Amino acid sequence: MTRAPLHFVQNCYVVADLDAACRRFHDLYGIGPFVGGSEGVLNEHFYRGEPAAPIRLRGVFVQSGDLNIELVELLSDAPSAFHDMFARGEEGFHHAAIFSDEYEKDRDSFVSAGMPVASEFTTPFGAKICYLDARETLGHMIELYPESAIIRDMYQQTRTASQGWNGRELLVPWQ
């Protein structure tokens, strides 16, 4: 039986200064608004299978055509999938994100294919999410989401905010 394809829905960049990065992405690509921006904490964090300190960060979503882009500024220095690639203050492409109807099964398939779980945590709204270390095969991490109405709504809010955006407010809060 052939499985349903997994579709990449997002590219994420780690940035040194979130506000400056929003301005830079807007100036370069004309995209906006950037949705989010408040500090968040990713709790119940497991790093490489071991309990680890929570990850503190600021992040935004922005729409670029059909692609969602996430920008993340790291606020903590604890070991994590983010710090596997970038020390605080460094910048670059970090991950591509995928939704999964069968989170555990797909996570385990990636692990069996040689992409270990670098970080796994529970979001503030209860969804378990992981970063799979695909650097040897793809050069970046993969973020794997379970199907979640809350996460899907975040994507929809971003898409809706970009439609007819007047360019006035570069950063807008989640609704």
C-alpha positions in Angstrom: 0.0 0.0 0.0 1.3 3.4 -0.9 1.1 6.1 1.8 -0.3 9.5 1.2 2.5 12.0 0.4 3.8 14.3 3.1 3.8 17.9 2.0 6.3 20.5 3.1 4.3 23.5 4.3 6.9 25.8 5.8 10.5 27.0 5.7 12.0 28.3 8.9 15.0 30.5 9.5 16.7 31.1 12.8 17.5 34.9 13.2 19.6 36.9 15.6 17.1 39.8 16.0 13.4 39.0 15.1 12.4 42.6 14.6 15.3 43.4 12.3 14.7 40.1 10.4 11.0 41.0 9.8 12.1 44.3 8.4 14.8 42.7 6.3 12.5 40.0 4.9 9.9 42.7 4.1 12.4 44.9 2.4 13.9 42.1 0.3 10.7 40.2 -0.6 7.8 42.6 0.0 6.0 40.1 2.3 4.0 40.8 5.4 2.5 41.1 7.9 4.5 39.0 10.3 2.1 37.3 12.7 3.2 36.6 16.3 6.3 38.0 17.9 5.7 37.4 21.6 8.0 35.2 23.7 7.1 31.5 23.8 8.3 28.5 25.8 8.5 25.0 24.4 8.1 22.8 27.5 8.3 19.1 28.2 11.4 19.2 26.0 13.4 16.1 25.2 16.8 16.6 23.5 18.2 13.5 21.8 15.9 11.4 24.0 16.8 12.9 27.3 14.8 15.5 29.4 16.1 19.0 28.7 15.5 22.6 29.7 12.6 24.3 27.9 13.3 26.3 24.7 12.6 30.0 25.0 12.1 31.9 21.7 10.3 34.6 19.8 8.8 33.6 16.5 6.6 34.8 13.7 4.8 33.4 10.7 4.6 35.2 7.3 3.1 34.1 4.0 5.0 34.1 0.8 2.6 32.9 -1.9 1.7 29.4 -1.0 4.7 29.0 1.3 4.6 29.8 5.0 7.8 31.2 6.4 8.7 31.1 10.1 11.4 33.3 11.7 12.7 32.2 15.1 14.9 34.2 17.5 16.4 32.0 20.2 16.3 33.4 23.8 17.8 30.5 25.6 21.1 28.6 25.3 20.0 25.1 26.4 20.8 22.2 24.0 18.1 21.9 21.3 17.6 21.1 17.6 18.0 24.8 17.0 21.4 25.0 18.8 22.6 21.9 16.9 22.8 24.2 13.9 23.1 27.7 15.3 24.6 29.3 18.4 22.6 32.3 19.8 23.2 35.2 17.5 23.8 33.1 14.4 21.4 32.9 11.5 20.3 30.6 8.7 17.9 28.1 7.3 16.8 25.6 10.0 13.9 23.4 9.0 11.1 22.6 6.6 7.8 21.6 8.3 5.4 18.8 7.5 1.9 17.9 8.9 1.3 14.2 9.6 -1.9 12.3 10.1 0.1 9.6 11.8 2.6 11.5 13.9 4.3 8.6 15.8 4.4 6.3 12.8 5.9 9.0 10.5 8.3 10.1 13.2 9.5 6.5 13.7 9.8 6.1 9.9 12.1 9.1 9.7 14.2 7.8 12.6 14.4 4.3 10.8 15.6 6.2 7.7 18.5 7.6 9.7 17.0 10.9 10.8 17.1 10.9 14.6 14.8 13.0 16.8 16.9 16.0 17.9 14.2 17.7 20.0 10.7 16.8 20.9 8.4 18.9 23.0 4.8 19.6 23.9 3.4 23.0 22.8 1.4 25.2 25.2 -1.8 23.9 23.7 -0.8 20.2 24.1 0.5 19.1 20.7 3.6 17.0 20.6 6.0 18.2 17.8 9.5 17.1 16.9 12.6 18.2 14.9 14.2 15.4 13.0 17.9 15.7 12.2 18.0 15.4 8.4 21.3 17.3 8.1 23.2 14.3 6.6 20.6 13.8 3.9 19.0 17.2 3.4 21.2 19.7 5.1 18.6 20.8 7.6 16.1 19.7 10.2 12.5 18.6 9.5 9.7 19.8 11.9 7.0 17.2 12.1 3.5 18.3 13.3 0.5 16.1 14.2 -2.7 17.2 12.5 -3.9 20.0 14.8 -6.8 22.5 14.4 -4.8 25.0 16.4 -1.7 24.8 14.2 -3.8 24.8 11.0 -5.5 27.9 12.3 -2.1 29.6 12.8 -1.4 28.9 9.2 -4.8 30.2 8.1 -4.4 33.4 10.2 -1.1 34.1 8.5 -2.6 33.5 5.0 -5.6 35.7 5.8 -3.5 38.5 7.2 -1.4 38.6 4.1 -4.4 39.0 1.7 -5.0 42.7 1.1 -2.4 43.7 3.7 -2.0 47.5 3.6 1.6 47.5 4.6 1.1 49.6 7.7 1.7 47.2 10.6 4.7 45.0 10.0 4.2 42.8 13.1 0.7 41.8 14.2 -0.3 39.6 17.1 -2.0 36.2 16.9 -5.8 36.5 17.1 
